[in-house]
Structure formats: structure tokens, C-alpha cells
Amino acid sequence: MRCKWFRQCGLFTGSGVVEAGCKSVIGQRLKQSGMHWTTDGADAIVALRCREASSQWEAICNTPHTQTRTA
């Protein structure tokens, strides 16, 4: 990674901010009391939480549905 160049551009290069973001976006939801997750379930909720945190929720809601509804 070109850390020196990124710092010259005024961008942050530390990992602490990323780790804190993961903790707040993902950890708070997955580690609540009494919760047990499958890998597929955790992956799905992580994808939704990341979309919500990145303000891209509308992109998910406006995506055409490709699954068949059940009766």
C-alpha cells in the first residue's frame, strides 16, 4: 500500500478505524445476548448491515426480486 502517498493526500491509513467500524456495524448485531448464527445467516445479516451503514439501502430495496414467492 502506498501509505506515504495516501497520507500526503490527507487520507487516513491506520487499521484502528476499520476495526472499530467492523465492531460497531457487525459485532453489535451478531454478538447480542443469546444469539446463535449459521455462517450463511451471519453472512446475510453482515451484507445488510454494511449496505445500511454505507447509505446504500435504496440500492437493495430497488433491486428486482429474483426469488419465487411461496404460497
HTML snippet that shows the backbone in 3Dmol.js (N, CA, C, O; Angstrom):
<script src="https://3Dmol.org/build/3Dmol-min.js"></script>
<div id="view" style="width:600px;height:400px;position:relative"></div>
<script>
const pdb = `
ATOM      1  N   MET A   1       0.841  -1.171   0.000  1.00  0.00           N
ATOM      2  CA  MET A   1       0.000   0.000   0.000  1.00  0.00           C
ATOM      3  C   MET A   1       0.887   1.235   0.000  1.00  0.00           C
ATOM      4  O   MET A   1       1.956   1.253   0.611  1.00  0.00           O
ATOM      5  N   ARG A   2       0.435   2.239  -0.679  1.00  0.00           N
ATOM      6  CA  ARG A   2       1.217   3.476  -0.783  1.00  0.00           C
ATOM      7  C   ARG A   2       0.850   4.425   0.352  1.00  0.00           C
ATOM      8  O   ARG A   2       0.238   5.469   0.127  1.00  0.00           O
ATOM      9  N   CYS A   3       1.231   4.053   1.576  1.00  0.00           N
ATOM     10  CA  CYS A   3       0.842   4.819   2.771  1.00  0.00           C
ATOM     11  C   CYS A   3       1.309   6.265   2.707  1.00  0.00           C
ATOM     12  O   CYS A   3       0.553   7.176   3.047  1.00  0.00           O
ATOM     13  N   LYS A   4       2.534   6.484   2.281  1.00  0.00           N
ATOM     14  CA  LYS A   4       3.076   7.848   2.236  1.00  0.00           C
ATOM     15  C   LYS A   4       2.229   8.717   1.299  1.00  0.00           C
ATOM     16  O   LYS A   4       1.881   9.847   1.643  1.00  0.00           O
ATOM     17  N   TRP A   5       1.901   8.195   0.128  1.00  0.00           N
ATOM     18  CA  TRP A   5       1.095   8.942  -0.834  1.00  0.00           C
ATOM     19  C   TRP A   5      -0.297   9.241  -0.270  1.00  0.00           C
ATOM     20  O   TRP A   5      -0.803  10.354  -0.408  1.00  0.00           O
ATOM     21  N   PHE A   6      -0.916   8.233   0.371  1.00  0.00           N
ATOM     22  CA  PHE A   6      -2.241   8.433   0.951  1.00  0.00           C
ATOM     23  C   PHE A   6      -2.210   9.498   2.047  1.00  0.00           C
ATOM     24  O   PHE A   6      -3.107  10.337   2.131  1.00  0.00           O
ATOM     25  N   ARG A   7      -1.167   9.458   2.892  1.00  0.00           N
ATOM     26  CA  ARG A   7      -1.046  10.461   3.951  1.00  0.00           C
ATOM     27  C   ARG A   7      -0.848  11.854   3.363  1.00  0.00           C
ATOM     28  O   ARG A   7      -1.397  12.826   3.882  1.00  0.00           O
ATOM     29  N   GLN A   8      -0.067  11.963   2.283  1.00  0.00           N
ATOM     30  CA  GLN A   8       0.131  13.256   1.628  1.00  0.00           C
ATOM     31  C   GLN A   8      -1.185  13.806   1.083  1.00  0.00           C
ATOM     32  O   GLN A   8      -1.377  15.019   1.004  1.00  0.00           O
ATOM     33  N   CYS A   9      -2.081  12.908   0.712  1.00  0.00           N
ATOM     34  CA  CYS A   9      -3.403  13.321   0.214  1.00  0.00           C
ATOM     35  C   CYS A   9      -4.378  13.594   1.351  1.00  0.00           C
ATOM     36  O   CYS A   9      -5.537  13.940   1.122  1.00  0.00           O
ATOM     37  N   GLY A  10      -3.893  13.434   2.579  1.00  0.00           N
ATOM     38  CA  GLY A  10      -4.735  13.699   3.728  1.00  0.00           C
ATOM     39  C   GLY A  10      -5.650  12.552   4.111  1.00  0.00           C
ATOM     40  O   GLY A  10      -6.614  12.745   4.852  1.00  0.00           O
ATOM     41  N   LEU A  11      -5.355  11.354   3.610  1.00  0.00           N
ATOM     42  CA  LEU A  11      -6.180  10.185   3.907  1.00  0.00           C
ATOM     43  C   LEU A  11      -5.604   9.392   5.073  1.00  0.00           C
ATOM     44  O   LEU A  11      -4.389   9.342   5.259  1.00  0.00           O
ATOM     45  N   PHE A  12      -6.467   8.787   5.840  1.00  0.00           N
ATOM     46  CA  PHE A  12      -6.055   8.007   6.999  1.00  0.00           C
ATOM     47  C   PHE A  12      -5.670   6.595   6.549  1.00  0.00           C
ATOM     48  O   PHE A  12      -6.351   6.006   5.709  1.00  0.00           O
ATOM     49  N   THR A  13      -4.573   6.046   7.106  1.00  0.00           N
ATOM     50  CA  THR A  13      -4.114   4.723   6.686  1.00  0.00           C
ATOM     51  C   THR A  13      -4.075   3.699   7.819  1.00  0.00           C
ATOM     52  O   THR A  13      -3.671   2.558   7.595  1.00  0.00           O
ATOM     53  N   GLY A  14      -4.483   4.078   9.021  1.00  0.00           N
ATOM     54  CA  GLY A  14      -4.447   3.153  10.148  1.00  0.00           C
ATOM     55  C   GLY A  14      -5.562   2.126  10.093  1.00  0.00           C
ATOM     56  O   GLY A  14      -6.591   2.358   9.459  1.00  0.00           O
ATOM     57  N   SER A  15      -5.364   0.998  10.750  1.00  0.00           N
ATOM     58  CA  SER A  15      -6.378  -0.056  10.738  1.00  0.00           C
ATOM     59  C   SER A  15      -7.366   0.071  11.899  1.00  0.00           C
ATOM     60  O   SER A  15      -8.396  -0.602  11.905  1.00  0.00           O
ATOM     61  N   GLY A  16      -7.070   0.911  12.862  1.00  0.00           N
ATOM     62  CA  GLY A  16      -7.943   1.049  14.020  1.00  0.00           C
ATOM     63  C   GLY A  16      -9.343   1.507  13.671  1.00  0.00           C
ATOM     64  O   GLY A  16     -10.312   1.035  14.264  1.00  0.00           O
ATOM     65  N   VAL A  17      -9.467   2.419  12.719  1.00  0.00           N
ATOM     66  CA  VAL A  17     -10.775   2.922  12.308  1.00  0.00           C
ATOM     67  C   VAL A  17     -11.584   1.814  11.640  1.00  0.00           C
ATOM     68  O   VAL A  17     -12.787   1.689  11.868  1.00  0.00           O
ATOM     69  N   VAL A  18     -10.915   1.014  10.814  1.00  0.00           N
ATOM     70  CA  VAL A  18     -11.602  -0.093  10.140  1.00  0.00           C
ATOM     71  C   VAL A  18     -12.061  -1.119  11.169  1.00  0.00           C
ATOM     72  O   VAL A  18     -13.192  -1.601  11.105  1.00  0.00           O
ATOM     73  N   GLU A  19     -11.196  -1.450  12.108  1.00  0.00           N
ATOM     74  CA  GLU A  19     -11.560  -2.420  13.140  1.00  0.00           C
ATOM     75  C   GLU A  19     -12.723  -1.917  13.994  1.00  0.00           C
ATOM     76  O   GLU A  19     -13.616  -2.689  14.341  1.00  0.00           O
ATOM     77  N   ALA A  20     -12.717  -0.648  14.328  1.00  0.00           N
ATOM     78  CA  ALA A  20     -13.815  -0.077  15.114  1.00  0.00           C
ATOM     79  C   ALA A  20     -15.116  -0.087  14.314  1.00  0.00           C
ATOM     80  O   ALA A  20     -16.190  -0.324  14.867  1.00  0.00           O
ATOM     81  N   GLY A  21     -15.016   0.168  13.021  1.00  0.00           N
ATOM     82  CA  GLY A  21     -16.199   0.123  12.163  1.00  0.00           C
ATOM     83  C   GLY A  21     -16.790  -1.272  12.096  1.00  0.00           C
ATOM     84  O   GLY A  21     -18.008  -1.442  12.154  1.00  0.00           O
ATOM     85  N   CYS A  22     -15.929  -2.269  11.974  1.00  0.00           N
ATOM     86  CA  CYS A  22     -16.401  -3.658  11.962  1.00  0.00           C
ATOM     87  C   CYS A  22     -17.081  -4.008  13.277  1.00  0.00           C
ATOM     88  O   CYS A  22     -18.106  -4.688  13.298  1.00  0.00           O
ATOM     89  N   LYS A  23     -16.506  -3.541  14.359  1.00  0.00           N
ATOM     90  CA  LYS A  23     -17.080  -3.843  15.665  1.00  0.00           C
ATOM     91  C   LYS A  23     -18.465  -3.227  15.807  1.00  0.00           C
ATOM     92  O   LYS A  23     -19.386  -3.867  16.314  1.00  0.00           O
ATOM     93  N   SER A  24     -18.611  -1.986  15.359  1.00  0.00           N
ATOM     94  CA  SER A  24     -19.903  -1.319  15.538  1.00  0.00           C
ATOM     95  C   SER A  24     -20.944  -1.790  14.531  1.00  0.00           C
ATOM     96  O   SER A  24     -22.110  -1.953  14.889  1.00  0.00           O
ATOM     97  N   VAL A  25     -20.555  -2.008  13.299  1.00  0.00           N
ATOM     98  CA  VAL A  25     -21.520  -2.409  12.270  1.00  0.00           C
ATOM     99  C   VAL A  25     -21.889  -3.881  12.389  1.00  0.00           C
ATOM    100  O   VAL A  25     -23.060  -4.240  12.265  1.00  0.00           O
ATOM    101  N   ILE A  26     -20.907  -4.726  12.625  1.00  0.00           N
ATOM    102  CA  ILE A  26     -21.144  -6.166  12.611  1.00  0.00           C
ATOM    103  C   ILE A  26     -21.265  -6.748  14.010  1.00  0.00           C
ATOM    104  O   ILE A  26     -22.224  -7.459  14.309  1.00  0.00           O
ATOM    105  N   GLY A  27     -20.307  -6.452  14.857  1.00  0.00           N
ATOM    106  CA  GLY A  27     -20.269  -7.058  16.186  1.00  0.00           C
ATOM    107  C   GLY A  27     -21.496  -6.780  17.021  1.00  0.00           C
ATOM    108  O   GLY A  27     -21.981  -7.674  17.714  1.00  0.00           O
ATOM    109  N   GLN A  28     -22.012  -5.561  16.973  1.00  0.00           N
ATOM    110  CA  GLN A  28     -23.181  -5.221  17.785  1.00  0.00           C
ATOM    111  C   GLN A  28     -24.380  -6.077  17.415  1.00  0.00           C
ATOM    112  O   GLN A  28     -25.174  -6.435  18.285  1.00  0.00           O
ATOM    113  N   ARG A  29     -24.523  -6.407  16.150  1.00  0.00           N
ATOM    114  CA  ARG A  29     -25.684  -7.188  15.712  1.00  0.00           C
ATOM    115  C   ARG A  29     -25.495  -8.678  15.953  1.00  0.00           C
ATOM    116  O   ARG A  29     -26.425  -9.360  16.382  1.00  0.00           O
ATOM    117  N   LEU A  30     -24.305  -9.185  15.683  1.00  0.00           N
ATOM    118  CA  LEU A  30     -24.084 -10.632  15.758  1.00  0.00           C
ATOM    119  C   LEU A  30     -23.824 -11.138  17.171  1.00  0.00           C
ATOM    120  O   LEU A  30     -24.002 -12.326  17.440  1.00  0.00           O
ATOM    121  N   LYS A  31     -23.408 -10.265  18.070  1.00  0.00           N
ATOM    122  CA  LYS A  31     -22.993 -10.714  19.395  1.00  0.00           C
ATOM    123  C   LYS A  31     -23.976 -10.346  20.498  1.00  0.00           C
ATOM    124  O   LYS A  31     -23.586 -10.235  21.661  1.00  0.00           O
ATOM    125  N   GLN A  32     -25.236 -10.156  20.151  1.00  0.00           N
ATOM    126  CA  GLN A  32     -26.226  -9.849  21.170  1.00  0.00           C
ATOM    127  C   GLN A  32     -26.511 -11.093  22.001  1.00  0.00           C
ATOM    128  O   GLN A  32     -26.271 -12.216  21.557  1.00  0.00           O
ATOM    129  N   SER A  33     -27.015 -10.888  23.190  1.00  0.00           N
ATOM    130  CA  SER A  33     -27.244 -11.970  24.136  1.00  0.00           C
ATOM    131  C   SER A  33     -28.131 -13.070  23.556  1.00  0.00           C
ATOM    132  O   SER A  33     -29.207 -12.801  23.023  1.00  0.00           O
ATOM    133  N   GLY A  34     -27.666 -14.298  23.668  1.00  0.00           N
ATOM    134  CA  GLY A  34     -28.444 -15.466  23.267  1.00  0.00           C
ATOM    135  C   GLY A  34     -28.488 -15.752  21.784  1.00  0.00           C
ATOM    136  O   GLY A  34     -29.216 -16.652  21.364  1.00  0.00           O
ATOM    137  N   MET A  35     -27.739 -15.025  20.974  1.00  0.00           N
ATOM    138  CA  MET A  35     -27.796 -15.228  19.529  1.00  0.00           C
ATOM    139  C   MET A  35     -26.842 -16.330  19.093  1.00  0.00           C
ATOM    140  O   MET A  35     -25.717 -16.443  19.580  1.00  0.00           O
ATOM    141  N   HIS A  36     -27.329 -17.133  18.162  1.00  0.00           N
ATOM    142  CA  HIS A  36     -26.522 -18.176  17.532  1.00  0.00           C
ATOM    143  C   HIS A  36     -26.732 -18.048  16.033  1.00  0.00           C
ATOM    144  O   HIS A  36     -27.869 -17.964  15.570  1.00  0.00           O
ATOM    145  N   TRP A  37     -25.657 -18.030  15.279  1.00  0.00           N
ATOM    146  CA  TRP A  37     -25.727 -17.790  13.848  1.00  0.00           C
ATOM    147  C   TRP A  37     -25.103 -18.927  13.061  1.00  0.00           C
ATOM    148  O   TRP A  37     -24.088 -19.491  13.468  1.00  0.00           O
ATOM    149  N   THR A  38     -25.713 -19.262  11.930  1.00  0.00           N
ATOM    150  CA  THR A  38     -25.043 -20.113  10.951  1.00  0.00           C
ATOM    151  C   THR A  38     -24.142 -19.194  10.130  1.00  0.00           C
ATOM    152  O   THR A  38     -24.304 -17.974  10.161  1.00  0.00           O
ATOM    153  N   THR A  39     -23.225 -19.759   9.420  1.00  0.00           N
ATOM    154  CA  THR A  39     -22.345 -18.944   8.581  1.00  0.00           C
ATOM    155  C   THR A  39     -23.160 -18.208   7.517  1.00  0.00           C
ATOM    156  O   THR A  39     -22.933 -17.023   7.272  1.00  0.00           O
ATOM    157  N   ASP A  40     -24.109 -18.905   6.883  1.00  0.00           N
ATOM    158  CA  ASP A  40     -24.935 -18.268   5.855  1.00  0.00           C
ATOM    159  C   ASP A  40     -25.781 -17.139   6.441  1.00  0.00           C
ATOM    160  O   ASP A  40     -25.905 -16.079   5.828  1.00  0.00           O
ATOM    161  N   GLY A  41     -26.357 -17.356   7.609  1.00  0.00           N
ATOM    162  CA  GLY A  41     -27.163 -16.325   8.250  1.00  0.00           C
ATOM    163  C   GLY A  41     -26.345 -15.110   8.632  1.00  0.00           C
ATOM    164  O   GLY A  41     -26.777 -13.973   8.438  1.00  0.00           O
ATOM    165  N   ALA A  42     -25.155 -15.352   9.179  1.00  0.00           N
ATOM    166  CA  ALA A  42     -24.269 -14.246   9.557  1.00  0.00           C
ATOM    167  C   ALA A  42     -23.826 -13.469   8.318  1.00  0.00           C
ATOM    168  O   ALA A  42     -23.794 -12.239   8.339  1.00  0.00           O
ATOM    169  N   ASP A  43     -23.486 -14.174   7.247  1.00  0.00           N
ATOM    170  CA  ASP A  43     -23.083 -13.504   6.005  1.00  0.00           C
ATOM    171  C   ASP A  43     -24.202 -12.611   5.479  1.00  0.00           C
ATOM    172  O   ASP A  43     -23.951 -11.495   5.024  1.00  0.00           O
ATOM    173  N   ALA A  44     -25.430 -13.104   5.542  1.00  0.00           N
ATOM    174  CA  ALA A  44     -26.570 -12.336   5.038  1.00  0.00           C
ATOM    175  C   ALA A  44     -26.792 -11.074   5.862  1.00  0.00           C
ATOM    176  O   ALA A  44     -27.004  -9.998   5.302  1.00  0.00           O
ATOM    177  N   ILE A  45     -26.744 -11.194   7.179  1.00  0.00           N
ATOM    178  CA  ILE A  45     -27.001 -10.029   8.025  1.00  0.00           C
ATOM    179  C   ILE A  45     -25.844  -9.028   7.931  1.00  0.00           C
ATOM    180  O   ILE A  45     -26.067  -7.820   8.007  1.00  0.00           O
ATOM    181  N   VAL A  46     -24.622  -9.517   7.768  1.00  0.00           N
ATOM    182  CA  VAL A  46     -23.468  -8.627   7.592  1.00  0.00           C
ATOM    183  C   VAL A  46     -23.628  -7.820   6.307  1.00  0.00           C
ATOM    184  O   VAL A  46     -23.357  -6.620   6.296  1.00  0.00           O
ATOM    185  N   ALA A  47     -24.064  -8.466   5.224  1.00  0.00           N
ATOM    186  CA  ALA A  47     -24.257  -7.757   3.957  1.00  0.00           C
ATOM    187  C   ALA A  47     -25.308  -6.662   4.110  1.00  0.00           C
ATOM    188  O   ALA A  47     -25.130  -5.554   3.603  1.00  0.00           O
ATOM    189  N   LEU A  48     -26.397  -6.966   4.805  1.00  0.00           N
ATOM    190  CA  LEU A  48     -27.442  -5.962   5.009  1.00  0.00           C
ATOM    191  C   LEU A  48     -26.964  -4.816   5.892  1.00  0.00           C
ATOM    192  O   LEU A  48     -27.235  -3.652   5.597  1.00  0.00           O
ATOM    193  N   ARG A  49     -26.251  -5.137   6.976  1.00  0.00           N
ATOM    194  CA  ARG A  49     -25.763  -4.091   7.885  1.00  0.00           C
ATOM    195  C   ARG A  49     -24.761  -3.175   7.173  1.00  0.00           C
ATOM    196  O   ARG A  49     -24.770  -1.962   7.382  1.00  0.00           O
ATOM    197  N   CYS A  50     -23.907  -3.752   6.343  1.00  0.00           N
ATOM    198  CA  CYS A  50     -22.924  -2.938   5.615  1.00  0.00           C
ATOM    199  C   CYS A  50     -23.609  -2.031   4.603  1.00  0.00           C
ATOM    200  O   CYS A  50     -23.213  -0.878   4.435  1.00  0.00           O
ATOM    201  N   ARG A  51     -24.640  -2.546   3.925  1.00  0.00           N
ATOM    202  CA  ARG A  51     -25.393  -1.709   2.994  1.00  0.00           C
ATOM    203  C   ARG A  51     -26.050  -0.552   3.732  1.00  0.00           C
ATOM    204  O   ARG A  51     -26.014   0.589   3.271  1.00  0.00           O
ATOM    205  N   GLU A  52     -26.649  -0.851   4.877  1.00  0.00           N
ATOM    206  CA  GLU A  52     -27.325   0.192   5.651  1.00  0.00           C
ATOM    207  C   GLU A  52     -26.321   1.232   6.140  1.00  0.00           C
ATOM    208  O   GLU A  52     -26.586   2.432   6.059  1.00  0.00           O
ATOM    209  N   ALA A  53     -25.180   0.786   6.642  1.00  0.00           N
ATOM    210  CA  ALA A  53     -24.171   1.702   7.175  1.00  0.00           C
ATOM    211  C   ALA A  53     -23.546   2.559   6.076  1.00  0.00           C
ATOM    212  O   ALA A  53     -23.083   3.665   6.351  1.00  0.00           O
ATOM    213  N   SER A  54     -23.527   2.065   4.836  1.00  0.00           N
ATOM    214  CA  SER A  54     -22.919   2.817   3.742  1.00  0.00           C
ATOM    215  C   SER A  54     -23.932   3.671   2.989  1.00  0.00           C
ATOM    216  O   SER A  54     -23.623   4.225   1.933  1.00  0.00           O
ATOM    217  N   SER A  55     -25.136   3.775   3.531  1.00  0.00           N
ATOM    218  CA  SER A  55     -26.205   4.575   2.928  1.00  0.00           C
ATOM    219  C   SER A  55     -26.579   4.092   1.533  1.00  0.00           C
ATOM    220  O   SER A  55     -26.969   4.890   0.681  1.00  0.00           O
ATOM    221  N   GLN A  56     -26.464   2.801   1.299  1.00  0.00           N
ATOM    222  CA  GLN A  56     -26.847   2.237   0.004  1.00  0.00           C
ATOM    223  C   GLN A  56     -28.086   1.349   0.135  1.00  0.00           C
ATOM    224  O   GLN A  56     -28.305   0.449  -0.675  1.00  0.00           O
ATOM    225  N   TRP A  57     -28.886   1.612   1.158  1.00  0.00           N
ATOM    226  CA  TRP A  57     -30.057   0.779   1.405  1.00  0.00           C
ATOM    227  C   TRP A  57     -31.022   0.803   0.229  1.00  0.00           C
ATOM    228  O   TRP A  57     -31.619  -0.221  -0.103  1.00  0.00           O
ATOM    229  N   GLU A  58     -31.181   1.962  -0.405  1.00  0.00           N
ATOM    230  CA  GLU A  58     -32.091   2.073  -1.547  1.00  0.00           C
ATOM    231  C   GLU A  58     -31.689   1.144  -2.685  1.00  0.00           C
ATOM    232  O   GLU A  58     -32.549   0.647  -3.413  1.00  0.00           O
ATOM    233  N   ALA A  59     -30.392   0.906  -2.844  1.00  0.00           N
ATOM    234  CA  ALA A  59     -29.931   0.012  -3.910  1.00  0.00           C
ATOM    235  C   ALA A  59     -30.452  -1.401  -3.699  1.00  0.00           C
ATOM    236  O   ALA A  59     -30.749  -2.107  -4.663  1.00  0.00           O
ATOM    237  N   ILE A  60     -30.565  -1.814  -2.447  1.00  0.00           N
ATOM    238  CA  ILE A  60     -31.097  -3.153  -2.147  1.00  0.00           C
ATOM    239  C   ILE A  60     -32.601  -3.179  -2.344  1.00  0.00           C
ATOM    240  O   ILE A  60     -33.138  -4.120  -2.928  1.00  0.00           O
ATOM    241  N   CYS A  61     -33.278  -2.158  -1.863  1.00  0.00           N
ATOM    242  CA  CYS A  61     -34.743  -2.129  -1.924  1.00  0.00           C
ATOM    243  C   CYS A  61     -35.258  -2.002  -3.345  1.00  0.00           C
ATOM    244  O   CYS A  61     -36.357  -2.473  -3.638  1.00  0.00           O
ATOM    245  N   ASN A  62     -34.503  -1.383  -4.233  1.00  0.00           N
ATOM    246  CA  ASN A  62     -34.944  -1.173  -5.605  1.00  0.00           C
ATOM    247  C   ASN A  62     -34.445  -2.239  -6.571  1.00  0.00           C
ATOM    248  O   ASN A  62     -34.700  -2.150  -7.772  1.00  0.00           O
ATOM    249  N   THR A  63     -33.738  -3.243  -6.066  1.00  0.00           N
ATOM    250  CA  THR A  63     -33.249  -4.334  -6.908  1.00  0.00           C
ATOM    251  C   THR A  63     -34.416  -5.256  -7.246  1.00  0.00           C
ATOM    252  O   THR A  63     -35.197  -5.598  -6.358  1.00  0.00           O
ATOM    253  N   PRO A  64     -34.556  -5.665  -8.506  1.00  0.00           N
ATOM    254  CA  PRO A  64     -35.640  -6.578  -8.866  1.00  0.00           C
ATOM    255  C   PRO A  64     -35.538  -7.883  -8.083  1.00  0.00           C
ATOM    256  O   PRO A  64     -34.445  -8.414  -7.887  1.00  0.00           O
ATOM    257  N   HIS A  65     -36.660  -8.385  -7.645  1.00  0.00           N
ATOM    258  CA  HIS A  65     -36.679  -9.633  -6.898  1.00  0.00           C
ATOM    259  C   HIS A  65     -36.540 -10.800  -7.868  1.00  0.00           C
ATOM    260  O   HIS A  65     -37.224 -10.854  -8.890  1.00  0.00           O
ATOM    261  N   THR A  66     -35.652 -11.729  -7.540  1.00  0.00           N
ATOM    262  CA  THR A  66     -35.434 -12.877  -8.414  1.00  0.00           C
ATOM    263  C   THR A  66     -35.882 -14.187  -7.785  1.00  0.00           C
ATOM    264  O   THR A  66     -35.772 -15.247  -8.400  1.00  0.00           O
ATOM    265  N   GLN A  67     -36.383 -14.113  -6.568  1.00  0.00           N
ATOM    266  CA  GLN A  67     -36.833 -15.324  -5.911  1.00  0.00           C
ATOM    267  C   GLN A  67     -38.323 -15.520  -6.122  1.00  0.00           C
ATOM    268  O   GLN A  67     -39.077 -14.551  -6.211  1.00  0.00           O
ATOM    269  N   THR A  68     -38.749 -16.777  -6.204  1.00  0.00           N
ATOM    270  CA  THR A  68     -40.158 -17.117  -6.383  1.00  0.00           C
ATOM    271  C   THR A  68     -40.863 -17.057  -5.035  1.00  0.00           C
ATOM    272  O   THR A  68     -40.362 -17.593  -4.047  1.00  0.00           O
ATOM    273  N   ARG A  69     -42.017 -16.411  -4.991  1.00  0.00           N
ATOM    274  CA  ARG A  69     -42.791 -16.347  -3.747  1.00  0.00           C
ATOM    275  C   ARG A  69     -43.453 -17.689  -3.490  1.00  0.00           C
ATOM    276  O   ARG A  69     -43.822 -18.406  -4.420  1.00  0.00           O
ATOM    277  N   THR A  70     -43.600 -18.018  -2.201  1.00  0.00           N
ATOM    278  CA  THR A  70     -44.282 -19.253  -1.819  1.00  0.00           C
ATOM    279  C   THR A  70     -45.726 -18.945  -1.471  1.00  0.00           C
ATOM    280  O   THR A  70     -46.064 -17.805  -1.151  1.00  0.00           O
ATOM    281  N   ALA A  71     -46.573 -19.954  -1.534  1.00  0.00           N
ATOM    282  CA  ALA A  71     -47.995 -19.736  -1.264  1.00  0.00           C
ATOM    283  C   ALA A  71     -48.255 -19.560   0.205  1.00  0.00           C
ATOM    284  O   ALA A  71     -49.401 -19.367   0.610  1.00  0.00           O
TER     285      ALA A  71
END
`;
const viewer = $3Dmol.createViewer("view");
viewer.addModel(pdb, "pdb");
viewer.setStyle({}, {cartoon: {color: "spectrum"}});
viewer.zoomTo();
viewer.render();
</script>
